[in-house]
Amino acid sequence: MHLRVILPVIGNALLDSVRAEAAAWAAPGTEVDVVSLARGPASIESEYDEALAAPGILDRVREAAADGVDGVFVTCFADPAVPAAREIVDVPVVGGFEPAVLTALGLGERVGIVTVRPNVLPMLHGLFRRYGLAERLGAIRVVDIPVLGLDDHDALVDRIHAQAADAVARREADVIVLGCTGMLGVARAVQDRLEKDGAYVPVVDPTAAAVTWLERADRLGLRASRTTYMPPPAKERVA
């Protein structure tokens, strides 16, 4: 399988870490490559950022299809431009939210999200409503760290654990989902700490969920339904 990971921001600073994380979750035989945007924001932390990223994402999705990839992962928890991407290509496309949350729903009753900053809370609540999952959402907590400041592994684990543990103690969450694909390599550490607190609580890594979701879709020969994601009608362009 050939998997294309689209980092929906400009610049190359994060490419190596994202590539390493995606490749670590991929099965043997899955080829992973990563591209960033030629145009777009430096990070996605608001609806405005998401709108700025969409044209660049769709450019990269078209390129991926032309390159003959078998699946596309837009590595952002907000699923930016994913529905639009499914309309224009014939390969599976996912973001971080949908595969992670749907995985979590099979592991416990109440899903808790630990994300980056308060700015993204309206976006995430909107996604839960869009997918009809609001009744299963227990809580959304924030670590109050910007996306571009998530590189301190130990501090990030401490903050995620603090929020997750409080949500679990208050019976707001039975499963924790990391609410940012920039939270790299911390899921198992948080899960281990929660278990030491007294009960095993799964922690779902969105990159892991997305990569394995796409591999499963490829193995099953499945992609998005054309009765939902219909190709856009042809339109004349005005010069």
LINMO-V737624 format. One record per residue. N is the residue number from 1. SS is DSSP state (@ for helix, = for strand, . for the rest). OMEGA is omega in whole degrees, -180 to 180 (* if undefined). Layout:
n->N ss->SS omega->OMEGA
n->N ss->SS omega->OMEGA
This chain:
n->1 ss->. omega->175
n->2 ss->= omega->-178
n->3 ss->= omega->175
n->4 ss->= omega->176
n->5 ss->= omega->179
n->6 ss->= omega->174
n->7 ss->= omega->-167
n->8 ss->= omega->177
n->9 ss->= omega->178
n->10 ss->= omega->176
n->11 ss->. omega->-176
n->12 ss->. omega->-172
n->13 ss->. omega->-175
n->14 ss->. omega->-172
n->15 ss->@ omega->-175
n->16 ss->@ omega->-179
n->17 ss->@ omega->178
n->18 ss->@ omega->179
n->19 ss->@ omega->-179
n->20 ss->@ omega->-179
n->21 ss->@ omega->180
n->22 ss->@ omega->-179
n->23 ss->@ omega->-180
n->24 ss->@ omega->179
n->25 ss->@ omega->-176
n->26 ss->. omega->177
n->27 ss->. omega->174
n->28 ss->. omega->-179
n->29 ss->. omega->176
n->30 ss->. omega->177
n->31 ss->= omega->-179
n->32 ss->= omega->168
n->33 ss->= omega->-173
n->34 ss->= omega->175
n->35 ss->= omega->172
n->36 ss->= omega->-175
n->37 ss->= omega->172
n->38 ss->. omega->178
n->39 ss->. omega->-179
n->40 ss->. omega->-178
n->41 ss->. omega->176
n->42 ss->. omega->175
n->43 ss->. omega->178
n->44 ss->. omega->-179
n->45 ss->. omega->-180
n->46 ss->. omega->175
n->47 ss->@ omega->179
n->48 ss->@ omega->178
n->49 ss->@ omega->-179
n->50 ss->@ omega->179
n->51 ss->@ omega->178
n->52 ss->@ omega->-177
n->53 ss->@ omega->-169
n->54 ss->@ omega->-179
n->55 ss->@ omega->179
n->56 ss->@ omega->177
n->57 ss->@ omega->-178
n->58 ss->@ omega->173
n->59 ss->@ omega->-179
n->60 ss->@ omega->178
n->61 ss->@ omega->177
n->62 ss->@ omega->178
n->63 ss->@ omega->180
n->64 ss->@ omega->179
n->65 ss->@ omega->179
n->66 ss->@ omega->179
n->67 ss->. omega->176
n->68 ss->. omega->-180
n->69 ss->. omega->-179
n->70 ss->. omega->179
n->71 ss->= omega->-178
n->72 ss->= omega->175
n->73 ss->= omega->173
n->74 ss->= omega->-167
n->75 ss->. omega->174
n->76 ss->. omega->-176
n->77 ss->. omega->-179
n->78 ss->. omega->-177
n->79 ss->. omega->-175
n->80 ss->. omega->175
n->81 ss->. omega->-178
n->82 ss->@ omega->177
n->83 ss->@ omega->178
n->84 ss->@ omega->179
n->85 ss->@ omega->180
n->86 ss->@ omega->178
n->87 ss->@ omega->-170
n->88 ss->@ omega->178
n->89 ss->. omega->-177
n->90 ss->. omega->174
n->91 ss->. omega->178
n->92 ss->= omega->178
n->93 ss->= omega->175
n->94 ss->= omega->167
n->95 ss->. omega->-179
n->96 ss->. omega->-172
n->97 ss->@ omega->-169
n->98 ss->@ omega->-180
n->99 ss->@ omega->-179
n->100 ss->@ omega->-177
n->101 ss->@ omega->178
n->102 ss->@ omega->173
n->103 ss->@ omega->-178
n->104 ss->@ omega->-177
n->105 ss->@ omega->178
n->106 ss->. omega->-175
n->107 ss->. omega->-179
n->108 ss->. omega->-174
n->109 ss->. omega->-176
n->110 ss->. omega->-180
n->111 ss->= omega->175
n->112 ss->= omega->179
n->113 ss->= omega->170
n->114 ss->= omega->-173
n->115 ss->= omega->-168
n->116 ss->. omega->-172
n->117 ss->. omega->179
n->118 ss->@ omega->-179
n->119 ss->@ omega->-173
n->120 ss->@ omega->-176
n->121 ss->@ omega->178
n->122 ss->@ omega->179
n->123 ss->@ omega->-177
n->124 ss->@ omega->175
n->125 ss->@ omega->178
n->126 ss->@ omega->178
n->127 ss->@ omega->178
n->128 ss->@ omega->178
n->129 ss->@ omega->-178
n->130 ss->@ omega->-178
n->131 ss->. omega->178
n->132 ss->. omega->-173
n->133 ss->. omega->-173
n->134 ss->@ omega->-178
n->135 ss->@ omega->-179
n->136 ss->@ omega->179
n->137 ss->= omega->178
n->138 ss->= omega->-178
n->139 ss->= omega->168
n->140 ss->= omega->180
n->141 ss->= omega->179
n->142 ss->= omega->174
n->143 ss->. omega->179
n->144 ss->. omega->174
n->145 ss->. omega->178
n->146 ss->. omega->-179
n->147 ss->@ omega->-177
n->148 ss->@ omega->179
n->149 ss->@ omega->-175
n->150 ss->. omega->-173
n->151 ss->. omega->177
n->152 ss->. omega->-172
n->153 ss->@ omega->-175
n->154 ss->@ omega->179
n->155 ss->@ omega->-180
n->156 ss->@ omega->178
n->157 ss->@ omega->180
n->158 ss->@ omega->-175
n->159 ss->@ omega->178
n->160 ss->@ omega->-179
n->161 ss->@ omega->-179
n->162 ss->@ omega->-179
n->163 ss->@ omega->-180
n->164 ss->@ omega->-179
n->165 ss->@ omega->179
n->166 ss->@ omega->178
n->167 ss->@ omega->178
n->168 ss->@ omega->-179
n->169 ss->@ omega->179
n->170 ss->. omega->-178
n->171 ss->. omega->177
n->172 ss->. omega->-176
n->173 ss->. omega->172
n->174 ss->. omega->177
n->175 ss->= omega->177
n->176 ss->= omega->173
n->177 ss->= omega->175
n->178 ss->= omega->-172
n->179 ss->. omega->174
n->180 ss->. omega->179
n->181 ss->. omega->174
n->182 ss->. omega->176
n->183 ss->. omega->-170
n->184 ss->. omega->170
n->185 ss->. omega->-177
n->186 ss->. omega->-173
n->187 ss->@ omega->-177
n->188 ss->@ omega->179
n->189 ss->@ omega->178
n->190 ss->@ omega->179
n->191 ss->@ omega->179
n->192 ss->@ omega->179
n->193 ss->@ omega->179
n->194 ss->@ omega->179
n->195 ss->@ omega->177
n->196 ss->@ omega->177
n->197 ss->. omega->176
n->198 ss->. omega->-180
n->199 ss->. omega->176
n->200 ss->. omega->176
n->201 ss->. omega->-179
n->202 ss->. omega->174
n->203 ss->= omega->-174
n->204 ss->= omega->176
n->205 ss->. omega->-176
n->206 ss->@ omega->177
n->207 ss->@ omega->178
n->208 ss->@ omega->-179
n->209 ss->@ omega->-178
n->210 ss->@ omega->-178
n->211 ss->@ omega->-178
n->212 ss->@ omega->176
n->213 ss->@ omega->-180
n->214 ss->@ omega->177
n->215 ss->@ omega->178
n->216 ss->@ omega->177
n->217 ss->@ omega->179
n->218 ss->@ omega->-180
n->219 ss->@ omega->-179
n->220 ss->@ omega->-179
n->221 ss->. omega->-176
n->222 ss->. omega->171
n->223 ss->. omega->-174
n->224 ss->. omega->-178
n->225 ss->. omega->177
n->226 ss->. omega->172
n->227 ss->. omega->173
n->228 ss->. omega->-176
n->229 ss->. omega->-177
n->230 ss->. omega->179
n->231 ss->. omega->179
n->232 ss->. omega->177
n->233 ss->. omega->178
n->234 ss->. omega->180
n->235 ss->. omega->175
n->236 ss->. omega->177
n->237 ss->. omega->178
n->238 ss->. omega->-178
n->239 ss->. omega->*
